[in-house]
Amino acid sequence: MNIKLILIVVLIIALGGFFLFKTNNGGKTMAGVNDNKKVLVAYFSRTGEQYSVGNITEGNTAIIAKIIAEKTGGDLFEIKVVNDNYPKGYNELTEYAKKELQQGARPEIIAKVDDFSQYDTVFIGFPVWWGDKPVPVYTFMESYDFNGKSIAPFCTHEGSGFCGTQGMDKTGAKVLKGLAMYGHVAQNDKAQAEKLVSDWLKDLGY
Ligand SMILES: Cc1cc2nc3c(=O)[nH]c(=O)nc-3n(C[C@H](O)[C@H](O)[C@H](O)COP(=O)(O)O)c2cc1C
C-alpha cells in the first residue's frame, strides 16, 4: 500500500468513528448538550464584614457567580435592592436579615432582566442567611415567569451547606442539582473554587 492509500484508510476510519459517536449521542457531543441553551447567572451577595473572611470588597457568592458566567458564557445579573440599608458590620447585618426574614419582606429590586424569556437556564446564587435565602432572592424568583426553564441553584455558607430549594419549586421551573460552597473557599482559594464549579457544571452537562 502506498502512503496515500494508508492516509485515506485512516481518514475513513476516523470519520466513521466520529459519526458513530455523534449518532450514539443523539447528534450531540457530551460536552455540547447545553451549547444552544441561553444562560442567566443571577446572584445576590454582600461586601463588608463577613463571617470568617473579614472585610471583603467582593462578595463570596459574587466570585462564584462570575466563575459560572465565564465557564457557561452566561449573562450576569446582580440582584440589588432599591433601598440598600444592609449594615456593613456582620453582627448588625445578621440582626437586620433576621427581621426581614421574619417579616417575609420582599424588597424592591433595582433593575429588570432584559428579555427574561430568552433564557433557558437561570443560575440563582445567594449566601445562606439564617438557613434560608436573603429575601431579595425571593423577590427575584417571584418577579419572572420561570415556566419551561431550569433553575440551577448555588450558594455560599459557613457550615450549613445547601439551604434547600424553598421558593424555587413554586416557580414552575425544573430545579437542577445545586452547588454549596464555603464562603471562605470562594474568597480565599480560587483554584479550589474553580474546580468545585467545574465539577458541578460538568455534572449539569456543561
Ligand atoms: C445575615 C447572615 C446570616 C447567615 N446565616 C448563615 C447560616 O444560617 N448558615 C451558614 O452556614 N452561614 C451563614 N452565614 C454566612 C454566610 O452564608 C457566608 O458568609 C456567605 O459566604 C456570605 O456570602 P456573600 O459574601 O456572597 O454575601 C450568614 C451570614 C449573614 C450575613
The ligand as an ORCA input file, in Angstrom:
! r2SCAN-3c Opt
* xyz 0 1
  C     -27.263     37.526     57.863
  C     -26.371     36.337     57.752
  C     -26.846     35.096     58.083
  C     -26.045     33.967     57.891
  N     -26.579     32.741     58.174
  C     -25.830     31.633     57.912
  C     -26.364     30.329     58.133
  O     -27.518     30.145     58.554
  N     -25.569     29.260     57.849
  C     -24.302     29.409     57.374
  O     -23.643     28.402     57.148
  N     -23.765     30.643     57.135
  C     -24.497     31.741     57.396
  N     -23.976     32.990     57.136
  C     -22.653     33.095     56.496
  C     -22.790     33.390     55.007
  O     -23.651     32.462     54.378
  C     -21.424     33.323     54.298
  O     -20.503     34.144     54.939
  C     -21.531     33.686     52.828
  O     -20.418     33.169     52.142
  C     -21.588     35.188     52.573
  O     -21.680     35.369     51.179
  P     -21.606     36.781     50.429
  O     -20.210     37.341     50.672
  O     -21.829     36.444     48.999
  O     -22.678     37.657     50.971
  C     -24.729     34.111     57.382
  C     -24.239     35.396     57.107
  C     -25.042     36.504     57.282
  C     -24.502     37.862     56.956
*
